[in-house]
Amino acid sequence: MKLILKWLLSGAALLFVAYIYSGVQVQSFGAALVAAAVIGLFNVVLRPVLVLLTLPVTILTLGLFLFIINALMFWAASGVLQGFQVNGFAAALIGSLIYSALGLVIESALGGLFTKS
């Protein structure tokens, strides 16, 4: 139940990112749900590999390079999907920052809602 709710809220968060930032466009809620799933899949599969491969750069930049990796995951998702468009890398960076902040809020809210007893 928590996973489905997180997926739905992540889709809504992606629509919110598109609403407040013009560099990201989402055609519909269905497209936002698919994009949220693909971004999540990329973050589970590709992100750990990229973090490991770029570990020296990440250490050298004191972790700031992780923002670049998040932007790449966001941008890559827009590259493979119809209905989800990101206008360049700078837009991907800003959009991923907003989306990540909303993801933290969602995770915090769901953590309080689904507490382990």
C-alpha positions as CSV (number, residue, x, y, z in Angstrom):
1,M,0.0,0.0,0.0
2,K,2.8,2.4,0.9
3,L,4.6,1.8,-2.4
4,I,1.4,2.5,-4.5
5,L,0.8,5.7,-2.5
6,K,4.4,6.8,-2.9
7,W,4.2,6.2,-6.6
8,L,0.9,8.2,-6.9
9,L,2.3,11.1,-4.8
10,S,5.6,11.0,-6.9
11,G,3.5,11.4,-10.0
12,A,1.7,14.3,-8.5
13,A,5.0,15.8,-7.4
14,L,6.3,15.5,-11.0
15,L,3.2,17.4,-12.2
16,F,3.8,20.0,-9.6
17,V,7.4,20.4,-10.8
18,A,6.1,20.9,-14.3
19,Y,3.6,23.4,-13.0
20,I,6.1,25.6,-11.1
21,Y,9.1,25.3,-13.5
22,S,8.8,25.8,-17.2
23,G,11.8,23.7,-18.1
24,V,9.9,20.5,-17.4
25,Q,6.7,19.5,-19.2
26,V,4.4,16.6,-18.4
27,Q,1.4,16.0,-20.7
28,S,-0.9,14.1,-18.3
29,F,-1.1,12.4,-14.9
30,G,-0.6,9.1,-16.7
31,A,2.6,10.3,-18.2
32,A,3.7,11.6,-14.8
33,L,3.1,8.2,-13.3
34,V,5.1,6.4,-16.0
35,A,7.9,9.0,-15.6
36,A,7.9,8.6,-11.8
37,A,8.2,4.9,-12.2
38,V,11.1,5.2,-14.8
39,I,12.9,7.7,-12.6
40,G,12.6,5.4,-9.7
41,L,13.8,2.4,-11.7
42,F,16.8,4.4,-13.0
43,N,17.6,5.5,-9.4
44,V,17.5,1.9,-8.3
45,V,19.4,0.3,-11.2
46,L,21.7,3.0,-12.8
47,R,22.4,5.4,-9.9
48,P,24.4,3.0,-7.7
49,V,26.6,2.1,-10.7
50,L,27.2,5.8,-11.6
51,V,27.9,6.7,-7.9
52,L,30.5,3.9,-7.7
53,L,32.1,4.9,-11.0
54,T,32.3,8.6,-10.1
55,L,33.3,8.1,-6.5
56,P,36.6,10.0,-6.9
57,V,34.9,13.0,-8.4
58,T,32.2,12.8,-5.7
59,I,34.7,12.8,-2.9
60,L,36.7,15.6,-4.6
61,T,33.6,17.8,-4.8
62,L,32.5,16.8,-1.3
63,G,29.3,15.1,-2.6
64,L,28.1,17.9,-4.8
65,F,28.6,15.7,-7.9
66,L,25.6,13.6,-6.7
67,F,23.4,16.5,-7.8
68,I,24.8,16.0,-11.3
69,I,24.0,12.2,-11.1
70,N,20.4,13.0,-10.0
71,A,20.0,15.4,-12.9
72,L,21.3,12.8,-15.3
73,M,18.7,10.3,-14.1
74,F,16.0,12.9,-14.5
75,W,17.2,13.9,-18.0
76,A,17.6,10.2,-19.0
77,A,14.0,9.5,-18.1
78,S,12.8,12.3,-20.3
79,G,14.9,10.9,-23.1
80,V,13.2,7.5,-23.2
81,L,9.6,8.6,-22.5
82,Q,6.9,10.3,-24.5
83,G,4.9,12.9,-22.6
84,F,7.7,13.9,-20.3
85,Q,10.1,16.6,-21.6
86,V,13.1,18.3,-20.0
87,N,14.6,21.3,-21.8
88,G,18.3,20.7,-21.4
89,F,20.7,19.8,-18.6
90,A,20.2,22.9,-16.6
91,A,16.4,22.3,-16.5
92,A,17.1,18.7,-15.5
93,L,19.3,19.9,-12.6
94,I,16.7,22.4,-11.4
95,G,13.8,20.0,-11.9
96,S,15.6,17.1,-10.1
97,L,16.3,19.4,-7.2
98,I,12.7,20.3,-6.8
99,Y,11.6,16.7,-7.4
100,S,14.0,15.5,-4.8
101,A,12.8,18.0,-2.2
102,L,9.2,17.0,-2.8
103,G,10.3,13.3,-2.6
104,L,11.8,14.0,0.9
105,V,8.5,15.6,1.9
106,I,6.5,12.6,0.6
107,E,8.8,10.1,2.3
108,S,8.6,12.0,5.6
109,A,4.8,12.1,5.4
110,L,4.5,8.5,4.5
111,G,6.9,7.5,7.2
112,G,4.6,9.2,9.8
113,L,1.6,7.6,8.2
114,F,2.9,4.1,8.0
115,T,4.8,3.7,11.3
116,K,5.9,0.3,12.4
117,S,4.2,-0.9,15.5
